Amino acid sequence: MATTSSSTKVTLLKLQEDGSNWVMYKERIVNHLTSKELLCHFSGTARKPIEVEEKNGKVHKKGNATAMTDDEFESYLDSLDMYAQKEAQVHKILYDMLTKTVIPQFKEQPTAADSWKKLISIFKSKGDMTVMNTLKTCHYPSMATICVCISQHFWSCKNDSLKWNIHYLTNNFLHMFTHP
C-alpha cells in the first residue's frame, strides 16, 4: 500500500508488516528523508543544541560561566526549535509509512536516528530472508541459469548499496545449494 504525503505529494511505500518490501522501502525512505534535508537526523549526526541553565537570573550555556546575551538566547531557542521540528518530521514520516503493529516496537527511542536504527535491526534480516526465499522458490533449469540471471541484474544495478546486497545474497543463496 502506498501513502501520499500531503505537503509534498510524493508517494511513499508503506512497509509491510512482514518486512517483505524492506529493501525497496529502505531505499525510498532514505531518499525521501534526504530530499527533505533530514539526513543528519536519521543518520545520527544531528546534534541537539547545548542545554542552558539559569544562574542568578541569567541564562548560561550549561557549564559556561558567561551569561548569554538576548540575541544569543534567541538564537539558541531558534536552533532548539529547528532541531525539535526536524526530529518530529522524521518520526512523522516513519510513523506514516508503518503499520500500527510495527510502531510500538520502536517508538520509545529518544531520537529519530535511534528509531531508524531500531527499525533497521527489526527488518534487515526479514528483507534479506524474503529475497532468499524468493530465489529459493524460483524454478530454474540449472544453477548456471540462476547465476546468469542474478549477475545480469547485479551489473545493471546503479545503486552500490543494492549491488552489495545482491552480491551478498547471491553468495548466501549459492552456499545454501552447494552446502546443504
ABEGO torsion letter per residue (X at the ends): XBBBBAAAGBBBBBBBAAGAAAAAAAAAAAAAAAAAGAAAAAAGABBBBBBBBBBGGBBBBBGBABBBBAAAAAAAAAAAAAAAAAAAAAAAAAAAABBAAAAAAAAABABAAAAAAAAAAAAAAAAAAAAAAAAAABBBABAAAAAAAAAAAAAABABAAAAAAAAAAAAAAAAAAABX
